[in-house]
């Protein structure tokens, strides 16, 4: 079920970017932070923003946090506050809790507590950038264990002929799912799609194979 209202606890770089993106998507957002300057900076940007201590159960109840469909614990600088806040949210029986972890041991603690979604923003971004730095990929999204979607340019071997004839999946173990053509936009591919020089493609497959395919020229 799509979240209609979200509490973001901790409005640092990650929490702020997340909260603002939720607002742009039309989601009601309550921002909570302990720093008055940060709260003031977000005062006109979020649906509601308050200065409060999220490690106090009474405060969370007063702010009606249990009434929201999802809560994100974006506290990164104070691991103790992060863990205690997550624990209180579980005690309040919040159905959908996301919590930021700054290290693997931190994430393990959150998982053991029962947090539904543990995220590693810095770690995940580092891995993503590492893939981009290595090759010709324009974007890299890891979907799960050893599976990724990559945005790149098509190699010469698949340009100028129908995709069905290139046998990309059989030869390279990847699938070309969509392509972007200047002046036209994005379109799904079919066996009859003919890619041109200057197109951008989305390919899906095992991480090593999509990376190897993106290096072809």
N, C-alpha and C positions, 0 to 999 in steps of 0.2 A: 504494500500500500504506500502510495506517495505521501511523503511527510508534508503536512499542511502548516505545521508550526514547529519551530525548532529552537531549543535553548543552546546557545554557544557560551560555554564557560571558559574564560581566558581569551582576551582579545589582543594577543600578540600578533606577530606577522601571519602565522598560520590561521589562528582563530579569526582574525580580522578579515583576511582574504576569503575564508570560507563563509563567514557571515554575510559579507557584501555580495558574494556570488549567489547565496540563497535569496537575498533580497531582490537581486536582478531577475531571479527566476519566479518571483512573486510569492515567496514563502514568508510567513510571519516569523520574525526572529526576535528573541529576547537575548540580549547580550549581557553577560555578567563578568565583571572584572573588579579586582580589589584596588586598582590604581585610579584615582580621581581624574588625572589628566587623560588617561586612555578613555575613560568613560565619557568625558566631555568631548573628546575628539570624535566619538561615534554618536553623539547625541542626536544629530539630525539624519544619521545615515541608516539606523536600524529602527525597527518598529518600536522597540523599547530597549533601553539600556540602563543598567543600574550598577552602582558600586555596592558590592556585597561580598561576604565571606562564604564561599561555597562549601566550606568544611563544616558548616553548622546546619544540622538537620532542620532546625526551626526556621532558619532563613530560607532554605529551599522550599519549605512548605508555605511560608508567607508569600513567596514569589509565585506560588502555584505551579512550580516546576513539574509536579506529577501530572498536570493537565495537558502538557505538551506531548506531541506524538513522538518526538525524538530529542535526545540530548547529546551534545558533543562536548566532551571534556578536552579542551584544547590547551590546558595548562602544560607548559613545557619546562619552565624554570624551577619549579618546586615539585619534585617527584612525590614528596609526602602529601602535599595538598592534592595532587592529581589522583593518587591512590585513594585517599580518604574521601574525596568527592565522588569518585566512581563507586566506592563501597556504599556511600549514603544513597546514591541513585538506585543501586540495586536493592537496598533496603526499602526504598520508596516504591519498588516494583515498576520502575520505568520500563516500558516494553522494548524500546530501541535505543541502546546506549552505544555511542562511539567514543573511544578514548585514544588520545595520542600517547604513544610510547616513545621515549627518547633512546632506548637501548633494548637489546633482546631480553635481559633479565627483568627490566621494567615491564616489558610486554608480557612476559611469562606470568608475572604477578597479577596483572590485569586479567589475563586469561583464566588463571586459577580462581580469581574472585568470581568469575562468571560474566565478565563484560562481553557483550554480544559481538562487537566489532573493535578489534585493536588495530590501529594504523600507525605506520612509521613514515611520516612525511619526508624527513631528511634522508633516511635510508633508501626509500623508494625513489626519490628524486635523484639521489646519487647514482643508483643503478641505472636509471633511465638515461641520465646524461652520459654515463660511461659508454652506453651503447651508441649514442648519437656521435660522440667524439671519435669513435673507432672507424666509422664508415660514412657512407653517403646517405644515411637515413635522415629524413627531415623530422620524423617523430617516431617514438617507440613506446608502445603500451603493452605491458605484461598483463595478460588476462588471468593466468593461473600458473601453476607449476609447469615450466617448460612449454608455454604457449604464448604467442605474442602477435600483435597487429602492428605493422610497420607502414609508414608513409615514406615513399621513395620515388625515384624516377625509373622508368622501365629500361632494362638493358637492351642492347642492340638485337639480341636473339629473339625478342618478342615484338619488335617494332615492325609495322607494315604488313602483318599477316594476321588472320583470324586467330584468336586465342585458342580455339579448338585445335588448330593445326600445330601450335607451339608445344603442346603437351607439357605445360608448365608443372602441373601437379605430378605427373609421372617422372619428369626429368629432374625436378628440383625439390619436390616435396612440399610445395607451397601453393596457396590458392590466391589468385588475383580477384579480389571481391568488388572493387570499385575503382573508378578512374576520374580524374579531373582534367578538363581541357580548357585552356584559356579562352575566355569569352563564352563558354558554354556552361561550365560548372561541373558538379559531381554527378555521376551516373553509375548505376550498377553495371557490372560486366556480364557478358554472355559468351557462348562459344563463338559467336559471330563478331564480337568486338574486335576492332582493329586499332591497336595503340599506335600513337604517333610520337615522333620526337617532340619534346616539350610537354607531354602529358605527365601527370603525377598519379601514382597508383597506390592503393592500399592492398597489402598482402598479409595473409594470415597463415600461421603454421607453427611448427616447433621453433623455439627461439633461435637455435643455432642455424636452422635452415633459412629462416627469413633474413637473418643477418648476412648469411653467405650470399643469398640471392641479391640483396641490396648492394653488395660489393661488385657484382657483375657489371661489365661495361661493354 
